[in-house]
Amino acid sequence: MGAQWKAKHREAAANAKGKVMGKLAKEIQIAAKSGADPDMNPRLRLAVDQAKKASMTRETLERAIRKGAGLDGDTVQYTAVTYEGFAPHQVPLIVECLTDNVNRTVAEIRVAFRKGQLGASGSVSWDFNHVGLIEAIPEGDADPELAAIEAGAQDFDEGEEPGSTLFITETTDLGAVQKALPEFGFTVTAAKIGYTPKNPISASSLGAEALAEVEAFLEAIDHHDDVQNVYVGLTE
């Protein structure tokens, strides 16, 4: 699945801790617009949990919440922008950004795509499913197949974290499935609307040299400060 491949190249990029923290802070700020109390704001609660897992300091965490909620009068307006195109060797990808300067971001993304091909809106998204993605950790011997069926998920796969499960839902069912999963022994660690590829390219079909070019391209894209998510039509 594209989400699995995304996890692998993002893990390689995770050493750039400052960039990871910046992305987490943006997500917290966006989530906090709907309320500064994590107990009353599920999206914020998940973002806070992810930030703590990444060892974000309490001061940085609280500052991001207050900034997003506008509690100090110091707010930043982020715009969500999506780019579509191809990595080297015609591997399709969708790149989601959050930016406070769209003109700057599009110019920099064009440069980042110089070894690939930046396409127009719709040039790649037709080959992806727009879905809900829920990462969850099982408690004990919880059965992911049973949980997917009973909670109303479309499908499930291996998650980003070892031992975790990725539940795939209709976009409109994301909230309901997220709420239901704990009843079947799963603790939700992340939930969002995203993409999975319909016809992923097999990595083994590319060859070692070509695959290395694709991975280097994806890592460079993912390192960009404004990039929040990268969805890739590539599988093992």
MITI-413452 format. One line per 10 residues: number of its first residue (from 1); for each residue x, y, z of N, C-alpha, C. Coordinates in steps of 0.2 Angstrom, whole numbers, plus 5000, padded with zeros to 4 digits. Example, Ala and Ser with C-alpha at 12.3 -4.5 7.8 and 13.67 -1.06 7.14 Angstrom:
1> 5066/4972/5039/5062/4978/5039/5066/4984/5039 | 5064/4989/5035/5068/4995/5036/5064/5000/5039
***
This chain:
1> 5004/4994/5000/5000/5000/5000/5004/5006/5000 | 5002/5012/4997/5006/5018/4997/5007/5020/5004 | 5002/5019/5009/5003/5022/5015/5009/5018/5019 | 5010/5012/5017/5016/5008/5020/5022/5011/5017 | 5023/5012/5011/5029/5015/5008/5030/5022/5011 | 5025/5026/5011/5026/5033/5014/5029/5032/5021 | 5027/5027/5025/5029/5026/5032/5037/5025/5032 | 5039/5021/5027/5046/5019/5027/5050/5025/5025 | 5048/5029/5020/5053/5034/5018/5052/5040/5024 | 5047/5041/5027/5046/5046/5032/5050/5044/5038
11> 5051/5037/5039/5055/5035/5045/5062/5037/5044 | 5064/5036/5038/5071/5038/5036/5072/5046/5037 | 5067/5050/5036/5067/5057/5037/5067/5059/5044 | 5065/5055/5048/5063/5057/5055/5069/5059/5059 | 5075/5058/5057/5081/5060/5060/5081/5068/5060 | 5078/5071/5055/5078/5079/5055/5072/5081/5060 | 5074/5080/5067/5069/5081/5072/5066/5088/5072 | 5069/5093/5070/5066/5100/5070/5061/5100/5065 | 5062/5097/5059/5056/5097/5054/5050/5093/5056 | 5052/5088/5059/5046/5084/5062/5042/5088/5067
21> 5045/5091/5071/5042/5095/5076/5038/5101/5073 | 5041/5104/5068/5037/5109/5064/5031/5107/5061 | 5031/5101/5059/5025/5098/5056/5020/5096/5061 | 5022/5093/5066/5018/5092/5072/5014/5098/5075 | 5018/5103/5075/5016/5110/5078/5011/5113/5074 | 5011/5112/5067/5006/5115/5062/5000/5111/5063 | 5000/5104/5064/4994/5100/5065/4991/5102/5071 | 4995/5103/5077/4992/5105/5083/4988/5112/5082 | 4991/5117/5079/4988/5123/5078/4982/5123/5074 | 4982/5119/5068/4976/5118/5064/4970/5115/5069
31> 4972/5110/5072/4967/5106/5076/4964/5111/5082 | 4969/5115/5085/4967/5119/5090/4962/5125/5088 | 4961/5126/5082/4956/5131/5080/4949/5129/5082 | 4948/5122/5083/4941/5120/5085/4941/5119/5092 | 4945/5122/5096/4945/5121/5103/4952/5120/5106 | 4954/5123/5112/4960/5122/5115/4960/5116/5120 | 4955/5113/5121/4954/5108/5126/4954/5101/5123 | 4960/5097/5123/4961/5091/5120/4955/5086/5122 | 4952/5087/5128/4947/5082/5130/4941/5083/5126 | 4940/5089/5124/4934/5091/5120/4935/5091/5112
41> 4941/5090/5110/4943/5091/5103/4947/5084/5101 | 4944/5079/5098/4947/5073/5097/4953/5074/5092 | 4953/5078/5087/4958/5079/5083/4964/5082/5086 | 4963/5087/5091/4968/5090/5095/4971/5085/5099 | 4967/5080/5102/4970/5075/5107/4974/5071/5103 | 4973/5068/5097/4977/5064/5094/4984/5068/5092 | 4983/5074/5090/4989/5078/5088/4994/5079/5094 | 4991/5080/5100/4995/5081/5106/4998/5074/5108 | 4994/5068/5107/4997/5062/5108/5003/5060/5104 | 5003/5062/5098/5008/5061/5093/5014/5065/5095
51> 5013/5072/5097/5018/5076/5099/5022/5074/5105 | 5018/5071/5110/5021/5069/5116/5026/5063/5114 | 5023/5058/5110/5027/5052/5108/5033/5054/5104 | 5033/5060/5101/5039/5062/5097/5044/5067/5102 | 5042/5067/5108/5046/5070/5114/5046/5078/5113 | 5040/5081/5110/5039/5088/5110/5039/5091/5117 | 5042/5096/5119/5042/5099/5125/5036/5102/5127 | 5034/5102/5133/5028/5104/5136/5027/5112/5134 | 5032/5116/5134/5032/5123/5132/5030/5124/5125 | 5033/5120/5121/5032/5120/5114/5025/5118/5112
61> 5022/5113/5115/5016/5110/5114/5010/5115/5116 | 5011/5118/5122/5006/5123/5125/5006/5129/5120 | 5012/5131/5118/5012/5137/5114/5009/5136/5107 | 5009/5130/5104/5006/5128/5098/4998/5128/5099 | 4996/5125/5105/4989/5125/5106/4986/5132/5107 | 4990/5137/5111/4987/5143/5112/4987/5147/5105 | 4993/5146/5101/4993/5150/5095/4987/5148/5090 | 4986/5141/5090/4981/5139/5085/4974/5141/5087 | 4973/5141/5094/4966/5144/5097/4966/5151/5097 | 4971/5155/5096/4971/5162/5096/4970/5165/5103
71> 4973/5161/5108/4972/5163/5115/4977/5169/5116 | 4982/5170/5113/4987/5176/5114/4986/5181/5109 | 4982/5180/5104/4981/5185/5099/4986/5184/5093 | 4990/5179/5094/4996/5178/5089/4994/5172/5085 | 4990/5173/5080/4988/5167/5076/4991/5167/5069 | 4992/5161/5066/4995/5161/5059/4990/5157/5055 | 4988/5160/5049/4983/5157/5045/4987/5153/5040 | 4985/5146/5040/4988/5141/5036/4983/5140/5030 | 4986/5139/5024/4982/5137/5018/4984/5130/5016 | 4979/5125/5016/4980/5119/5013/4981/5118/5006
81> 4986/5116/5003/4988/5115/4996/4990/5108/4994 | 4987/5106/4989/4988/5099/4987/4992/5099/4980 | 4997/5095/4979/5001/5095/4972/5001/5088/4970 | 5000/5087/4964/5000/5080/4961/5006/5080/4955 | 5008/5074/4955/5013/5073/4950/5017/5066/4950 | 5023/5066/4947/5026/5059/4947/5033/5060/4949 | 5035/5055/4953/5042/5054/4955/5046/5051/4949 | 5053/5051/4949/5056/5048/4944/5053/5041/4942 | 5053/5039/4936/5051/5032/4933/5043/5032/4934 | 5040/5038/4933/5033/5038/4933/5029/5035/4939
91> 5032/5036/4945/5029/5034/4951/5024/5039/4953 | 5017/5038/4953/5013/5044/4955/5013/5045/4963 | 5012/5052/4964/5011/5054/4971/5007/5060/4972 | 5004/5061/4978/5001/5066/4980/5004/5070/4986 | 5005/5076/4986/5009/5080/4991/5004/5085/4994 | 5003/5084/5001/4999/5089/5004/5003/5094/5008 | 5002/5100/5008/5006/5105/5011/5001/5110/5015 | 5004/5112/5021/5001/5118/5025/5006/5124/5024 | 5004/5129/5022/5008/5135/5021/5005/5142/5023 | 5009/5146/5025/5007/5153/5026/5009/5158/5021
101> 5012/5155/5015/5014/5158/5009/5013/5154/5003 | 5008/5154/5000/5006/5149/4994/5011/5150/4989 | 5013/5157/4987/5017/5158/4981/5024/5155/4983 | 5027/5156/4989/5033/5153/4991/5033/5146/4990 | 5028/5143/4993/5028/5135/4993/5027/5132/4986 | 5023/5135/4981/5023/5132/4975/5029/5133/4971 | 5033/5139/4972/5039/5139/4969/5044/5134/4971 | 5044/5133/4978/5049/5128/4980/5047/5121/4979 | 5041/5119/4978/5038/5113/4976/5040/5111/4969 | 5040/5116/4965/5042/5116/4958/5049/5114/4957
111> 5053/5117/4961/5060/5115/4961/5061/5108/4964 | 5058/5106/4969/5058/5099/4972/5056/5094/4967 | 5052/5096/4962/5049/5091/4957/5054/5091/4951 | 5060/5094/4951/5063/5095/4945/5066/5088/4942 | 5067/5083/4947/5069/5077/4944/5063/5072/4943 | 5057/5075/4944/5051/5071/4943/5046/5075/4938 | 5040/5075/4939/5035/5079/4935/5030/5081/4939 | 5029/5088/4939/5023/5091/4943/5017/5091/4938 | 5012/5089/4940/5006/5088/4936/5000/5093/4938 | 4995/5094/4934/4990/5098/4935/4985/5095/4940
121> 4980/5098/4943/4975/5095/4947/4971/5090/4944 | 4971/5084/4947/4967/5079/4944/4972/5074/4939 | 4978/5076/4938/4982/5072/4934/4984/5065/4937 | 4984/5065/4944/4986/5059/4947/4980/5056/4952 | 4977/5061/4955/4972/5059/4960/4967/5054/4958 | 4965/5054/4951/4961/5049/4949/4963/5041/4950 | 4970/5041/4951/4972/5034/4952/4973/5032/4959 | 4970/5036/4964/4970/5035/4971/4963/5035/4974 | 4962/5032/4979/4956/5032/4983/4957/5037/4988 | 4952/5041/4989/4951/5046/4994/4948/5043/5000
131> 4951/5042/5005/4949/5038/5011/4950/5041/5018 | 4947/5038/5023/4949/5039/5030/4955/5034/5032 | 4960/5036/5035/4965/5032/5038/4966/5033/5045 | 4965/5027/5048/4966/5027/5056/4971/5022/5058 | 4976/5024/5062/4981/5020/5064/4979/5018/5071 | 4980/5012/5073/4978/5010/5080/4982/5004/5082 | 4983/5004/5089/4987/4998/5092/4982/4993/5095 | 4983/4987/5094/4979/4982/5097/4981/4981/5105 | 4976/4979/5109/4977/4977/5116/4976/4970/5116 | 4981/4967/5119/4981/4959/5119/4980/4956/5112
141> 4975/4951/5112/4975/4948/5105/4969/4950/5101 | 4968/4957/5101/4962/4960/5097/4963/4958/5090 | 4958/4956/5087/4958/4954/5080/4956/4960/5075 | 4961/4962/5071/4960/4968/5066/4954/4966/5061 | 4954/4960/5059/4949/4959/5054/4942/4959/5057 | 4941/4957/5063/4935/4957/5066/4933/4964/5068 | 4938/4968/5070/4937/4975/5072/4935/4979/5066 | 4938/4978/5060/4937/4981/5054/4930/4980/5052 | 4927/4974/5052/4921/4972/5050/4915/4975/5055 | 4917/4975/5062/4912/4977/5067/4912/4985/5067
151> 4917/4988/5066/4918/4995/5067/4916/4999/5060 | 4915/4995/5055/4913/4998/5049/4918/5000/5044 | 4925/4998/5045/4930/5000/5040/4930/4996/5034 | 4932/4999/5029/4932/4996/5022/4938/4990/5022 | 4943/4991/5025/4949/4987/5024/4954/4988/5030 | 4959/4984/5030/4964/4985/5035/4971/4983/5033 | 4976/4986/5035/4983/4984/5033/4988/4985/5039 | 4994/4984/5038/4999/4985/5043/5000/4992/5044 | 5001/4995/5050/5002/5002/5051/5009/5004/5051 | 5010/5010/5052/5017/5013/5052/5021/5010/5058
161> 5018/5010/5064/5022/5008/5069/5022/5000/5070 | 5027/4997/5072/5027/4990/5073/5021/4987/5077 | 5018/4982/5074/5012/4979/5078/5006/4983/5077 | 5006/4989/5074/4999/4993/5074/4996/4991/5067 | 4989/4993/5067/4985/4992/5061/4983/4998/5058 | 4982/4998/5051/4980/5004/5048/4973/5002/5045 | 4968/5005/5048/4961/5004/5046/4959/5009/5041 | 4956/5007/5035/4954/5011/5029/4947/5012/5029 | 4944/5018/5029/4937/5019/5029/4935/5023/5023 | 4928/5024/5022/4925/5029/5018/4927/5036/5022
171> 4928/5041/5018/4929/5047/5021/4923/5050/5026 | 4917/5048/5024/4912/5050/5029/4911/5046/5035 | 4915/5040/5035/4914/5035/5041/4920/5036/5046 | 4925/5040/5044/4931/5041/5048/4929/5042/5056 | 4925/5047/5057/4923/5048/5064/4920/5042/5068 | 4915/5039/5064/4912/5034/5067/4916/5027/5069 | 4920/5026/5064/4925/5020/5065/4930/5022/5070 | 4933/5028/5070/4937/5030/5075/4934/5029/5082 | 4928/5031/5083/4925/5030/5089/4923/5023/5091 | 4922/5019/5086/4920/5012/5088/4926/5007/5089
181> 4932/5009/5086/4937/5004/5087/4939/5002/5094 | 4939/5007/5099/4941/5005/5106/4936/4999/5109 | 4930/4999/5106/4926/4994/5109/4928/4987/5107 | 4933/4986/5101/4935/4980/5099/4942/4979/5100 | 4945/4983/5105/4952/4981/5108/4957/4985/5104 | 4956/4991/5101/4961/4995/5098/4961/5002/5101 | 4967/5005/5102/4968/5011/5104/4970/5015/5098 | 4966/5020/5096/4968/5025/5090/4973/5029/5092 | 4979/5030/5087/4984/5034/5088/4985/5040/5083 | 4981/5039/5078/4981/5044/5072/4975/5043/5068
191> 4972/5048/5066/4966/5048/5061/4966/5054/5056 | 4965/5053/5050/4965/5058/5045/4962/5056/5039 | 4960/5061/5035/4958/5059/5028/4964/5059/5023 | 4965/5054/5019/4971/5054/5015/4969/5050/5009 | 4975/5046/5006/4974/5043/5000/4977/5036/5000 | 4975/5031/4996/4978/5025/4995/4978/5024/4987 | 4984/5021/4985/4984/5020/4977/4979/5015/4975 | 4976/5016/4969/4972/5010/4966/4977/5005/4962 | 4982/5007/4959/4986/5003/4955/4993/5004/4956 | 4996/5003/4962/5003/5004/4964/5008/5001/4960
201> 5013/5004/4959/5019/5001/4955/5023/4997/4960 | 5025/4991/4958/5029/4986/4962/5036/4989/4962 | 5039/4990/4968/5046/4992/4969/5051/4987/4966 | 5049/4981/4966/5054/4976/4963/5054/4976/4956 | 5049/4979/4952/5049/4980/4945/5054/4986/4943 | 5056/4990/4947/5060/4996/4946/5067/4994/4945 | 5069/4990/4949/5077/4989/4949/5080/4993/4955 | 5085/4991/4957/5089/4994/4963/5090/5001/4962 | 5093/5003/4956/5096/5009/4954/5090/5014/4954 | 5085/5012/4950/5079/5016/4949/5075/5017/4956
211> 5075/5012/4960/5071/5013/4966/5075/5018/4971 | 5082/5018/4970/5086/5022/4974/5084/5030/4972 | 5083/5031/4966/5081/5037/4963/5075/5040/4966 | 5070/5035/4966/5063/5037/4968/5063/5038/4976 | 5067/5034/4980/5067/5035/4987/5071/5042/4988 | 5076/5044/4985/5079/5050/4986/5075/5056/4984 | 5071/5055/4979/5066/5060/4977/5061/5061/4983 | 5058/5056/4985/5053/5056/4990/5055/5059/4997 | 5061/5057/4998/5064/5060/5005/5065/5067/5004 | 5067/5070/4998/5068/5077/4997/5062/5081/4998
221> 5056/5078/4995/5050/5081/4995/5047/5081/5002 | 5048/5075/5006/5046/5075/5013/5049/5079/5018 | 5056/5081/5016/5059/5086/5020/5057/5093/5020 | 5053/5095/5015/5051/5102/5014/5047/5104/5020 | 5048/5110/5023/5045/5112/5029/5037/5112/5028 | 5035/5114/5022/5027/5115/5022/5024/5108/5020 | 5028/5103/5019/5024/5096/5017/5022/5093/5023 | 5016/5091/5023/5013/5087/5029/5012/5080/5027 | 5010/5078/5021/5009/5071/5020/5011/5070/5012 | 5014/5064/5011/5015/5062/5004/5012/5055/5004
231> 5008/5054/4998/5005/5048/4997/5008/5045/4990 | 5011/5039/4990/5014/5037/4984/5011/5030/4982 | 5011/5030/4975/5008/5024/4972/5014/5019/4971 | 5016/5016/4976/5022/5011/4976/5021/5006/4981 | 5022/5000/4979/5022/4995/4984/5028/4990/4984 | 5029/4986/4988/5034/4981/4988/5033/4975/4983
***
